């Protein structure tokens, strides 16, 4: 059937729009990749690895399912990239704290407050860690970067413990990994268990006042733990 002028113009317009969108994605691959990761982070944090759908991620981004597979190869590889991005973000901000400029206990308190505030404001990070623990750390074990991303925070804590011990402010034989685990556990709980804990005990876990009070309890707990 022969097309009329209007039909041909409409087809050209549609093709031109799709071509322009494809060109934008091709010309700015890093932006496209970041957009996919941002949406995928929400999808995996909300639905887990098994529940997340590439179709849904594609529908919520200015891209296509084919393009997602082009950039990441598979759903599992996209999930791992999301995990790496999540750890990269927290460690990147953490690295700007300039802890060495403060006395050891003040520096440690600053790190604890940062960890508490970051995890409270980034529930998706907590959910992703929980999802990965459901998978027994299978995908983190495949990562070539996540272990390296976490080295600086352990080094920073090791330096703090050394300085604190030398000044008589911290007790000897503190293990920086144990200290990191203690800080993470106390901060993590306030996000991961906020719904069940608040329901069972009728405790406010989300107001600004409640979060501020809980943050200082966590700081005090950690400082007492390391104290000489």
Secondary structure as UniProt FT lines:
FT   HELIX           5..27
FT   HELIX           29..51
FT   HELIX           54..59
FT   TURN            60..62
FT   HELIX           65..72
FT   HELIX           75..94
FT   TURN            95..96
FT   HELIX           99..101
FT   HELIX           104..121
FT   HELIX           123..134
FT   TURN            135..139
FT   HELIX           140..142
FT   HELIX           146..149
FT   HELIX           151..166
FT   TURN            167..168
FT   HELIX           176..192
FT   HELIX           194..201
FT   HELIX           208..226
//
